[in-house]
Amino acid sequence: PPGGEPPAMNQKIFALGLPVETVSLYLLCCALADQGTALTQENLLKVWNDSPQRLSQSLAELAARKILQPAAAGFQLNPPDRWQT
């Protein structure tokens, strides 16, 4: 990852009982973040293999759990200690 930061993905995501699509979106967000790619809806749609509506639902679920939060250029991942479980 850029800047020598630790990888974004945290195993805790699998223990939250989230829908498969939402966990998949989290993993996509982590992969993009590790590559230094902005987490925008446009960038996510390029790699998302479900409907745009399902992407919006999954983004909302991740935001509701404070796993993702809105940022100036789309979204940013929060560290696991900020997640609502």
C-alpha positions, 0 to 999 in steps of 0.5 A: 500500500502507498506510504507503507501503511498496513493493509486496509482489510480487517478480519473483524468484518466476517464476524458482523453478520453482514450480507455477503454483498456488503462484505464483498463491497468492504473487500473491494473498498480495501483492495482499492484503498490498498492500491491508492484508488479513491473510494468513489461510487464511480470507481466502485461501480467499475469493479462491482458485479451486482446492480448499482442499487445493491451497491448503494444499499451496501454502501449505506450498510457500511456507513451505518456501521461506521465502517465507511464514512463520507469523505471529500473524495467519496468514502474512507475506511474507518479503523475497526475500533470505530466500527459499530458492531 
